[in-house]
């Protein structure tokens, strides 16, 4: 396998866990479901977005740029959900 097409198993594992937790949330009606939904779907898309067009030199910049709206949204959901 060439270096260009080499997959990172850790990211595949995290994406798999996120997918399974989404399925699990459809069967759970508790506080865990609310917490889980605020994390797993955004994390799945965040990880998937890294590999859309990856440039290793800009990985840190992209991480920070992608995490800012994610953290803001999670905090906003947490505040609105407590009201």
Secondary structure, 3 states (H helix, E strand, C coil): CCHHHCCCHHHHHHHHHHHHHHHHHCCCCCHHHHHHHHHHHHHHHHHHHHCCCCCHHHHHHHHHHHHHHHHHHHHHHHHHHHC
